[in-house]
Amino acid sequence: MSARACIATALALVATALAVPVANALSPCADLGGTVEATTCEVHIGTPGHTVDMSVPLDHPG
């Protein structure tokens, strides 16, 4: 996967996660392959050439 494609995928995933209401915050986190740490959804996407780490607060206004 190219760097551009990896970044585009990560941005699309973040946009999707932020668009969902807080009541459903756990499901999008799981859909992204993330885990809930306290009040944050932690997502790690890794390929042999690229790594994307992102944290999204569960109470982020969508």
C-alpha positions as CSV (number, residue, x, y, z in Angstrom):
1,M,0.0,0.0,0.0
2,S,1.4,3.4,-0.9
3,A,1.9,6.1,1.7
4,R,-0.8,8.2,0.0
5,A,-3.3,5.3,0.1
6,C,-2.4,4.5,3.8
7,I,-2.9,8.2,4.8
8,A,-6.2,8.4,2.8
9,T,-7.4,5.3,4.5
10,A,-6.5,6.5,8.0
11,L,-8.2,9.9,7.3
12,A,-11.3,8.2,6.1
13,L,-11.4,6.0,9.2
14,V,-11.0,8.9,11.5
15,A,-13.7,10.9,9.7
16,T,-16.0,7.9,10.1
17,A,-15.2,7.5,13.8
18,L,-15.8,11.2,14.5
19,A,-19.1,11.3,12.7
20,V,-20.7,8.7,15.1
21,P,-22.5,9.8,18.2
22,V,-20.8,9.2,21.6
23,A,-23.4,6.6,22.5
24,N,-22.1,4.4,19.7
25,A,-18.4,5.2,20.2
26,L,-17.4,1.7,21.2
27,S,-18.7,0.1,17.9
28,P,-16.8,2.4,15.5
29,C,-13.6,1.9,17.6
30,A,-14.0,-1.8,17.2
31,D,-14.8,-1.4,13.5
32,L,-11.5,0.4,13.1
33,G,-9.7,-2.4,14.9
34,G,-9.1,-0.2,17.8
35,T,-9.2,-0.6,21.5
36,V,-10.8,1.6,24.2
37,E,-8.2,2.9,26.7
38,A,-10.0,4.9,29.5
39,T,-11.8,7.6,27.4
40,T,-9.9,7.2,24.1
41,C,-10.2,4.9,21.1
42,E,-6.6,3.9,20.2
43,V,-6.1,2.6,16.6
44,H,-2.9,1.2,15.1
45,I,-2.6,0.4,11.4
46,G,0.6,-1.1,10.3
47,T,2.1,-2.3,7.1
48,P,5.7,-3.3,6.4
49,G,6.4,0.2,5.0
50,H,4.0,2.5,7.0
51,T,2.5,2.9,10.4
52,V,-0.5,5.0,11.4
53,D,-1.3,5.5,15.1
54,M,-4.3,7.6,16.1
55,S,-6.2,8.4,19.3
56,V,-9.8,9.7,19.2
57,P,-11.5,10.8,22.4
58,L,-14.7,8.9,22.9
59,D,-16.5,12.2,23.9
60,H,-15.3,14.1,20.8
61,P,-18.2,16.2,19.4
62,G,-19.0,14.6,16.1
